[in-house]
């Protein structure tokens, strides 16, 4: 007895079920994993089907051709060493110094000498204060002095700051430093203080033979001296 089958029979044809949504997700995941696993250079070369081709711009560098030989800077002339140049420069500098020194020298005012009653002469080096009184003979004064030679090499014989009475030999106070005895000549040379004011200064010219006798050695016997005196104060 023949039984009729209800199933369709097709020769050489395999019927498959359509893919499910889960199968599609697994296929996409597998494709993405394979793309990530590929090297960067291989991935960059692969483009999705149907995507437009993008051409990268290229830059061409064209080397400039020289138009001619490059100009060269003119070399500075090389100085030739002159062994006489240092000596010539030194001589020129010396000539310049000599020319500067050979210029006109300042003219000093002439020295005006005033005579004392005892025959000595002095020059007024500095005027004293007009607010002070003039020193008179017999007054007690405070002076600063120095005694030195004037011929040849200047030599200091004695200096000091003392109190004395004008016209007297005695030193009443102060100090002296030297190798002569100022009290031997103080009475005579001290007359130069008469008429001076406080702060004034005089230079007394002592001729040869008017110097020291006992404790001055040869000072003033055959050579002139200079007695420079400053009036500090008029005490009485």
Secondary structure, 3 states (H helix, E strand, C coil): CCCCCCCCCCCCCCCCCCCCHHHHHHHHHHHHHHHHHCCHHHHHHCCCCCCCCCCCCCCCCCCCCCCCCCCCCCCCCCCCCCCCHHHHHHHHHHHHHHHHHCCCCCCCCCCCEEECCCCCEEEEEECCCCCCCCCCCCCEEEEEEEEEECCCCCCEEEEEEEEEECCCCCEEEEEEEECCCHHHCHHHHHHHHCCCCCCCEEEEEECCCCCCCCCCCCCCCCCCEEEEEEEEEECC
